[in-house]
């Protein structure tokens, strides 16, 4: 059975020392939060969808809905890839 999760991308309120802007992708899977961060800034009022998909994939998930943008954040439904381990 496939379990859907929520992915949220936002600007971090705790930037890394070496970067002016820190973007974070959080995937909420049950009681676990997986986080990926990188130095990037939203462009044209939204995040780069290809980058979001790549970062989601790197965490072992795939996007199953289109990314939605609201209040400076991006949201999507994701699911764990069957070959990925917890």
N, C-alpha and C positions, 0 to 999 in steps of 0.2 A: 504494500500500500504506500502511495506517495504522500509525503507530508509537506504541505506548503508552508513557507516561511515568509517573513517580511524583510525587505531590504530598504534601508534608509541611507541616503547620501546627504551630507551636510558639511558646512564649514565648521571646523573644530573651534571651540572657544579656548583651546589650549594649544596654540601654535608651537611647532618644534623650534628649537633655538636657531637652526640654520635656515629656516624658511620664513617668509613673510605671511604666507597663507598655507594652511594645512587643511586638506579635504579628507573626510573620513567616510567610509562605507561601513555601516553596521548591519549585520544580518542577525535577526532574532530567531533562534531555532529552539523551541521549547524554553528551557530555563537558561540557555547558553547564548551569549552575545559574541559574535565573531567580528573582528574589526580589521579593516585595511585602511592605511593612511597613505597619502601622497601629497606632493606639492603641486597643487593646481588650483585654479580659480574658476568659478562658473563663468561661462562666456554667454553674452547675449541673454542674460537672465535665466540661464539654465545650465545644467551640467552636460558634458559631452557624453552622449549615449554609448558610443563605442567604448570609451574609457570605462564607463560604468559596467558594461557587459564584460569587458576584459577583467576588471577587478573582481567582479562577482564570480567569474569562471575560475580565477586564481584561488578563490576561497573554497572551490569545490561545489559550486552551485550553478544553476542555469536559470535565466530569467524566463518566466512563463507568462508574464503580462507586459504590456508596454509600460515604460517608465512614465510616471505622472509627476508633475511639478507643482508645488504649492508652497508659498511662503519661504522661498529660498532653499527648499529641500526637494529631493527626488525620492519617489517611492515606487516599489515594484514588488510583485509576488514572485518568489523564487522557490526552487526545490533543489534538494541535494542531488548531485549527480550519482547515479547508481554505483559508479566505480570509485567514488570518494569515500574515505573512511572518516568517522567522527573524531 
